[in-house]
Amino acid sequence: MNANYRWIGLTFIACFTKVLFGQSNWYNQQWNDGKVELELKKLMNPKKVLYIAAHPDDENTRLIAYFENVLHVDVAYLSLTNGSGGQNLISEELGYDLGLIREQELYAARRHDGGEQFFTSATDFGYSKTHTETFKKWNKEKILGEVVYRIRAYQPDIIITRFAPYTEGLNRTHGHHTASAILALEAFKLAADKDAYPRQLEKVDTWNTRAIFWNSSWWSYGGKERLDSIAATNPEKYKKLQIESYVDELGLTSSEIASNSRSMHKSQGFGTRPYYGPNFEYLELLDGDGAALDALVNPYIPQTEYEKLLNNARFAKADAIPGFLKQAIMRKMGDEDDAELTRLKDLYLKSIKSRVFVTADQPLLAVGKHTVNISLLHFHKWPVFIGSIRLGDAKLDINQNLEPGVLLEKDLQVQLDDPYQNPKVSIAIDGIRLNIPLVYRTSDPVQGEVIQKVFTIKPVTLTIEQPELISINGELKQTPVFLNVHTSIDSAILHVMHSDTIYYADTLRNLVEGTTITQYLSPPAGKSEVRLVLPNRVQVHKKHYTLKHNHIPWIQVTAPAQLTNHSIMVVCPAKKIGYVAGAGDKVAEFTRSMGVEVEALDYTSVTAEELAQYDAVVFGIRSLNVHEDIDKYLPVFYTYAENGGTLIMQYNTSHRLKTSNLKGLKLSRDRVTEEDSRVIADTNAVVLNKPNTITPKDFEGWVQERGLYFPNSWPYGSVTPLKMADSEGDWYTGSLVIQDLGKGKFVYTGLSFFRELPAGVSGAYKLWANLLSL
Ligand SMILES: [Zn+2]
């Protein structure tokens, strides 16, 4: 082969926006004296653990449940990313929205195991082979600073990592994982160093964490017995904990708590059942003083007056607990930012066996005047005195004792001025000011009671059906934009802004509350912004939508109202193709956008003669993994190719392959995970020249990765026109393998067309058109 290879080195900068959303605490947890006592034990014990890993689901809920509920030591899980790069097993959301769902799943998990939850701004950009690749994308200094800050603010006694800070032995894992441990280990030292990130010291003090451990697993040592024997020879370094216990206060075993927690990761399909029996965890000392762990494992003896007060409270009769709590709250008063004060106040409200609701009649409230309803009820002998109730400038004085079992209901007229937030109502009970979220309460015929936080919005909200448009060869594309009117207004002006100028403007009149106005917009190529100008200079720049799932609170998403029109010029002589659906991808849909007719094929019934009408026949991703009986029907497709057709198979995983009939191809786990990886192209190859000429530019702007599960062996004479390699990886030649089959072609490609076409990557369209037109 007379190959003329060229190097292509590329860079790609990912762009993310951040919006705020609802916080973690949630209503409707059942409380009793046992739970109050458990919370008192935790409040009394000042010991803390910071658990650090990379993703939602990395955290070991067994260990967290044990520390929290058996040792009464607070644990916070610092997940460096929010998991936005993963798959979603329960619904359609991916990317940014999936990250928001996973954040809420972590908060929901912590409500079960009792831990706290934190994040950094590190993005989950998909699979990464090494920590070096990870740090290239994360901005290591910045993320390290965030980990240091969290340690200084949380002040843990020990830090625990889920992963090893090195990749030797059996510890090679996702680059994010190794990176999380490396950052934890560096931050462990830096948090105590006043010269590290000195600007943080205006807000937090330096902090000396006593020790850092790796929560090692037997799989890192090749077996349970092996880890046991290594640990036994070095008890100073390896701490073995028997974590299984019965938590009386909750009536649950620690495994049950852990599996309830783990099962909140529903978008990842991580529901689990508890394990009954002895359950061991290993903590392997990475740095610091290993004895720090003993201080956590041994029962804590209250030291300060405050701790003694809480300790006395837990031995007191239930009737007296509110009195103790009130004393503890008074001691903490004055520092309203103190997280412990919030916990004490919350516990106080539980201890008086109360139900306190401040409700609005809708989950979305436009800024302006509204009436909210306050209802208060308790079942405690303690004399509960209700003082004043405030929301913004609105105030209502009650000033009366509330008898047990008597429902107090009041309306309050309020003025809500700030959009995109959950208003808080302040209620004084027994001289303690409590902040209660404004909620929406309703009955759902299937779910029963639904309680969601109220979210304030502007008088009109925008939703954009298709924020990403792909326009092929100058074709005019449009998307509906919905204007949801929450407060009647006379007129509004809708603008589409492009490069800081108004590209399109339309005046809308007589917008009536409760209606939705649909506008069809055709943005120019590139990025545009939708803007709505309302009376009194109010502008709406953001779109808004709600993600609703039953296992987590609703997520109110506000994000810039942007439109992107990916304008792509591509020649595609193929006019009609057949598509065998695989595990689910949108390749057929985006192939249609090129003007190609795509027919869905039933692989079990189609004949080679019927296939002859198609310019190409394509298998969707993982077709050979998900169709149990595919092996039986493949010969029909190979006959189609032998008769002169073009058969294209997209990636399949090498395990769980339902056929070995791949015409001499062998699949491997080779993958190129850097979307801007080096690529060498055989510029003479027909597939890179006809009808579209593929140039280095066509490998720019790819998203998430190049491809995966490439073949590493193929029949002699096959054409492999692309070589690619991650910055530290091997060169792979199997991303695109084309072999002659009779009069036709059999194309196998692990390139991620399923990601690149929906993302509007121009080069991927051109290469895809060339493949369809071989
Ligand atoms: Zn992970």
Boltz pocket constraint, residues with backbone or C-beta under 6 A from the ligand:
constraints:
  - pocket:
      binder: B
      contacts: [[A, 54], [A, 55], [A, 56], [A, 57], [A, 58], [A, 174], [A, 177]]
      max_distance: 6.0
